[in-house]
Amino acid sequence: MHYLLYHLLRCSIILVSLLALGPLVASCGSSQEQQPSSQPPGSSQKEGTALAANGVTEYVGTVQGVDPQKSYYPGDFFIAVAVDEAGNATTYLCDATGNAQLFSGKIAEDQLDLQSQTGEATLSATVANSTVDGQIELRGVNLPFATTKAESIGGLYTFTKAEGDVITAKSERGNEVSAKYLPDEHALQGTATLANGEERLLKASLRPRSQAEEQAYEQQAEFSDYRVIVLDSGIGKGNKTVNSKPAPDGTSNFSIVSYIWE
């Protein structure tokens, strides 16, 4: 009889202990399952290359009818737009043959209405989340254009030549280029670091693709600073900046007006 009572009492104690521990175990398991993930499933830290720490978004594209693979002549314009978080916009129009226009101003209710610094061109465009589309009137000629948000190497860059043929460049949203000019190949070789930290090897040809580009290439070789529009495909068109300084001593005779990432 005492033996039976002993075992009944022991089983009761074990059962009560298990019931008391049950909610605690369930609570621990639940808290582990509900912990937020540090990033969405399938995402990586290198996604979202269009976003920049400085808050600038870049859009790149062409004037209507321009084929980046085939259009190398006067009037075959590329266009880039850079917009910061305050709505300040910088727009650049360039055809790599010596024709370029720079605009700056502020967005008003998703609209851009700007005049170029030379006074020769006006721009009217609509700014959306992933596009800037509109038209430019240049010396009486209407130029419709379309751009999309730059997602990788695309952007509006400023390139600078330094002694020893060292080249550095930075886009408005923070992509950076560090390279060396190779005279025998008419090319740049080095690295490009995207605004999100991703690093890529760089090899870009600077060879002119038409007689008009070659003429601009030769005329601008003595300068050190260039503004270059690079599409996400790696094809670019540039022109010396208005206030470009002469190239420093110890640099080769070359320009950055034609640019193709190989």
C-alpha positions as CSV (number, residue, x, y, z in Angstrom):
1,M,0.0,0.0,0.0
2,H,2.8,2.4,1.0
3,Y,4.7,1.4,-2.2
4,L,1.6,2.3,-4.4
5,L,1.1,5.7,-2.7
6,Y,4.8,6.5,-3.2
7,H,4.6,5.9,-7.0
8,L,1.3,7.8,-7.4
9,L,2.8,10.8,-5.5
10,R,6.0,10.7,-7.7
11,C,4.0,10.6,-11.0
12,S,1.9,13.6,-9.8
13,I,5.1,15.6,-9.1
14,I,6.5,14.9,-12.5
15,L,3.3,15.8,-14.3
16,V,3.0,19.1,-12.5
17,S,6.6,19.9,-13.3
18,L,6.0,19.2,-17.0
19,L,2.9,21.4,-17.1
20,A,4.7,24.3,-15.5
21,L,7.6,24.0,-17.9
22,G,5.5,23.7,-21.1
23,P,4.6,27.4,-21.6
24,L,8.3,28.4,-20.9
25,V,9.6,26.0,-23.6
26,A,6.9,27.2,-26.0
27,S,7.8,30.8,-25.3
28,C,11.5,30.2,-26.0
29,G,10.7,28.5,-29.3
30,S,8.3,31.2,-30.3
31,S,10.8,34.0,-29.6
32,Q,13.4,32.3,-31.8
33,E,11.0,31.9,-34.7
34,Q,9.8,35.5,-34.6
35,Q,13.3,37.1,-34.6
36,P,13.4,39.5,-37.6
37,S,15.8,38.6,-40.4
38,S,18.7,41.0,-41.1
39,Q,17.8,41.0,-44.8
40,P,14.9,39.7,-46.9
41,P,15.1,36.1,-48.3
42,G,17.2,35.9,-51.4
43,S,18.6,39.4,-51.0
44,S,22.3,40.4,-50.8
45,Q,24.1,43.4,-49.4
46,K,25.1,44.3,-53.0
47,E,21.6,44.7,-54.3
48,G,20.2,48.2,-54.7
49,T,23.2,49.7,-56.4
50,A,21.1,52.7,-57.5
51,L,20.9,53.9,-53.9
52,A,23.8,56.1,-52.7
53,A,25.0,57.1,-49.2
54,N,25.0,60.7,-50.4
55,G,21.3,60.6,-51.3
56,V,21.9,61.3,-55.0
57,T,20.0,59.3,-57.8
58,E,21.4,59.2,-61.3
59,Y,19.5,58.7,-64.5
60,V,21.2,58.0,-67.9
61,G,19.9,57.6,-71.4
62,T,19.9,59.1,-74.9
63,V,18.1,61.5,-77.2
64,Q,15.4,59.7,-79.2
65,G,16.7,57.7,-82.1
66,V,20.3,57.4,-80.8
67,D,21.8,53.9,-80.8
68,P,24.7,53.8,-78.3
69,Q,26.3,51.0,-80.4
70,K,26.2,52.9,-83.7
71,S,25.7,56.6,-83.2
72,Y,29.0,58.4,-83.1
73,Y,28.3,61.7,-84.9
74,P,27.4,65.3,-84.0
75,G,23.9,65.4,-82.5
76,D,24.0,61.8,-81.3
77,F,23.5,62.9,-77.7
78,F,23.7,61.0,-74.4
79,I,22.0,62.6,-71.4
80,A,22.4,62.2,-67.7
81,V,20.4,63.6,-64.8
82,A,21.5,63.6,-61.1
83,V,19.0,64.5,-58.4
84,D,19.7,64.9,-54.7
85,E,17.3,64.4,-51.8
86,A,16.5,68.1,-51.7
87,G,15.4,68.1,-55.3
88,N,18.5,69.8,-56.8
89,A,19.2,68.6,-60.3
90,T,22.2,68.6,-62.5
91,T,21.7,67.6,-66.2
92,Y,24.3,67.0,-68.8
93,L,23.9,66.6,-72.6
94,C,26.9,65.4,-74.6
95,D,27.7,63.8,-78.0
96,A,31.5,63.2,-77.7
97,T,32.2,65.5,-80.7
98,G,32.6,68.7,-78.8
99,N,28.9,69.6,-78.3
100,A,27.8,69.7,-74.6
101,Q,25.3,71.5,-72.5
102,L,25.1,71.7,-68.7
103,F,21.9,72.5,-66.8
104,S,21.3,73.0,-63.1
105,G,18.2,73.8,-61.1
106,K,15.5,72.5,-58.8
107,I,12.6,70.1,-59.3
108,A,9.1,71.6,-58.7
109,E,6.3,69.1,-58.3
110,D,8.1,66.4,-60.3
111,Q,8.9,68.8,-63.1
112,L,12.2,70.2,-64.4
113,D,12.3,73.4,-66.4
114,L,15.9,74.5,-66.9
115,Q,18.1,76.6,-69.1
116,S,21.6,75.6,-69.9
117,Q,24.6,77.6,-68.6
118,T,25.4,78.7,-72.2
119,G,21.8,80.0,-72.7
120,E,21.6,78.0,-75.9
121,A,19.3,75.2,-74.7
122,T,16.2,74.7,-72.5
123,L,15.0,71.5,-70.9
124,S,11.5,70.4,-69.8
125,A,11.1,67.0,-68.1
126,T,9.1,64.9,-65.7
127,V,10.9,63.2,-62.9
128,A,9.5,59.8,-61.8
129,N,10.9,57.1,-59.4
130,S,12.9,55.3,-62.1
131,T,12.8,57.6,-65.1
132,V,13.3,61.2,-66.2
133,D,11.8,61.8,-69.6
134,G,11.3,65.1,-71.6
135,Q,12.7,67.2,-74.3
136,I,15.5,69.7,-74.9
137,E,15.4,72.6,-77.3
138,L,18.9,73.3,-78.6
139,R,19.4,76.2,-81.0
140,G,15.9,75.7,-82.3
141,V,16.0,71.9,-82.6
142,N,13.7,69.8,-80.5
143,L,15.4,66.8,-78.9
144,P,13.1,64.3,-77.1
145,F,14.9,62.1,-74.6
146,A,14.4,59.2,-72.2
147,T,16.5,58.1,-69.2
148,T,16.3,55.3,-66.6
149,K,17.8,55.1,-63.2
150,A,21.5,54.1,-63.2
151,E,21.8,50.7,-61.5
152,S,25.5,49.8,-61.7
153,I,28.3,51.5,-63.5
154,G,26.1,54.1,-65.2
155,G,26.3,57.7,-64.1
156,L,27.5,61.2,-64.6
157,Y,31.2,61.2,-63.9
158,T,34.0,63.7,-63.6
159,F,37.3,62.3,-64.8
160,T,40.7,63.8,-63.9
161,K,44.1,63.2,-65.4
162,A,47.1,63.3,-63.1
163,E,50.9,63.1,-63.6
164,G,52.1,59.6,-64.7
165,D,48.8,59.0,-66.6
166,V,46.9,58.2,-63.4
167,I,43.1,58.6,-63.9
168,T,40.5,59.1,-61.1
169,A,36.8,59.6,-61.6
170,K,33.7,59.9,-59.5
171,S,30.0,59.9,-60.4
172,E,27.5,62.1,-58.8
173,R,26.1,59.3,-56.6
174,G,29.6,58.0,-55.6
175,N,30.8,55.4,-58.1
176,E,34.6,55.7,-58.3
177,V,37.2,54.8,-60.8
178,S,40.9,54.4,-60.2
179,A,42.9,53.6,-63.3
180,K,46.0,54.0,-65.4
181,Y,46.1,55.1,-69.0
182,L,47.8,52.6,-71.4
183,P,49.2,54.6,-74.3
184,D,49.8,51.6,-76.6
185,E,46.2,50.5,-76.2
186,H,44.5,53.9,-75.9
187,A,42.7,52.4,-72.9
188,L,42.2,52.8,-69.2
189,Q,42.9,49.8,-66.9
190,G,42.2,49.7,-63.1
191,T,39.2,49.2,-60.8
192,A,35.7,50.7,-60.4
193,T,34.1,50.8,-57.0
194,L,30.3,51.2,-57.1
195,A,28.5,53.4,-54.6
196,N,27.4,50.2,-52.7
197,G,31.0,49.1,-52.2
198,E,31.1,46.5,-54.9
199,E,34.4,46.5,-56.7
200,R,34.9,45.6,-60.4
201,L,37.9,45.3,-62.7
202,L,38.0,48.0,-65.3
203,K,39.3,48.0,-68.9
204,A,37.9,50.8,-71.1
205,S,38.8,51.8,-74.6
206,L,39.2,55.6,-75.3
207,R,39.6,55.2,-79.1
208,P,37.5,57.6,-81.2
209,R,34.7,55.8,-83.2
210,S,34.3,58.4,-86.0
211,Q,36.1,61.2,-87.7
212,A,34.1,63.7,-85.6
213,E,35.0,62.0,-82.4
214,E,38.7,61.9,-83.4
215,Q,38.7,65.6,-84.1
216,A,37.3,66.3,-80.6
217,Y,39.7,63.8,-79.1
218,E,42.7,65.7,-80.6
219,Q,41.4,69.2,-79.7
220,Q,40.8,68.3,-76.1
221,A,43.9,66.2,-75.4
222,E,45.7,69.1,-73.6
223,F,43.1,69.3,-70.8
224,S,42.9,67.4,-67.5
225,D,39.2,67.4,-66.5
226,Y,36.3,65.7,-68.4
227,R,32.6,65.2,-67.7
228,V,31.5,61.8,-69.0
229,I,28.1,60.2,-69.3
230,V,28.4,56.4,-68.9
231,L,25.4,54.2,-69.6
232,D,24.9,51.0,-67.6
233,S,26.1,49.1,-70.7
234,G,29.5,50.7,-70.2
235,I,29.4,53.0,-73.2
236,G,30.2,56.6,-72.5
237,K,30.5,60.0,-74.1
238,G,32.3,63.0,-72.7
239,N,33.7,66.5,-73.1
240,K,36.2,68.6,-71.2
241,T,34.7,70.6,-68.4
242,V,34.2,74.4,-68.9
243,N,36.9,75.2,-66.3
244,S,39.2,72.3,-67.1
245,K,42.8,72.9,-66.3
246,P,45.6,72.1,-68.7
247,A,46.9,68.5,-68.4
248,P,49.8,68.3,-66.0
249,D,53.4,67.6,-67.2
250,G,54.2,63.9,-67.5
251,T,50.8,62.9,-69.0
252,S,50.3,61.3,-72.4
253,N,48.4,63.1,-75.2
254,F,44.8,61.7,-74.9
255,S,41.2,62.7,-74.2
256,I,38.3,61.1,-72.5
257,V,35.5,61.9,-75.0
258,S,34.8,58.3,-76.2
259,Y,34.5,55.6,-73.6
260,I,33.7,51.9,-74.0
261,W,34.0,49.5,-71.0
262,E,35.4,46.3,-72.7
